[in-house]
């Protein structure tokens, strides 16, 4: 499962179970949508994130992970 792989690859990635993580993220998305914000889902694999970090020299941490997701979403 990618969630477990991301826990190993991304420093400070949530240590909770997939089910707990998914519940919290679904709630965050619902809250954002309720405030009329745009929520865009993007796909990323652990291998893609690791390759990005190696290519750019970025640290494989949560800040970089969120930046990559935002960049892929076009925000």
N, C-alpha and C positions, 0 to 999 in steps of 0.2 A: 504494500500500500504506500502511495506517495507521502501520506502524512507522516508515517514512521521514517521514511527516507529523509524528508525535510527536517525532521527532528535531529537527525544525525548530521546533516549538511549545513543547516542554517543556525548560526549561533543566536541564542535567545528565542528560538522558535518555541511556541507553547508546548509544554511538556505533558499536557492533558491528553486524554484519549481522543480519538477521532470524533466519537459521538459528542463529547463535551465541546470540543473545538467547533464542530459543525453547528451545534445548537447556538453557541455564542455568536458565531459569524452570521448565521441566519437572522438572529435578533438584531445585530448591527445593521444588516442590509435592510431589514424591514423598517428600522428607525430612520435610516437615511432616506428611504423611499417615502416614508410618511412626511418627511420635511421637504419633499419634492426635489431631492438630489438624484442625480443619475448614478445608477449602479451598473457597472459593466463587468461581466464575468470574463476572465481570460484564462487560458490554459498555460501552464508551465510545468516542466518536468524537473526533477532533481538534477538530471544530467544537463539540461539547458541552463539552469541556474549556475551550476558548477562551471560550465563552459564560459558563461558570461563573466564570472568572477576571475577565471584564469585569463581570459582575453583582455579584460580591462584592468586587472590588478586590484579590483575592489575586494573589500573584506566580505566573506560569506556570512553576513549577519542579517538580522531582521530589518534594519534600515535599508540595506542594499536590496533585500528581497522585496520590500514594499516599493522601492524605487523602480525596480525592474517591472513589477506588476503595473504600476502607474504608467510607465513608458509604453508597455505593450498595449494598454488600454487607450493610449493616446491622450492622456490627461496631462 
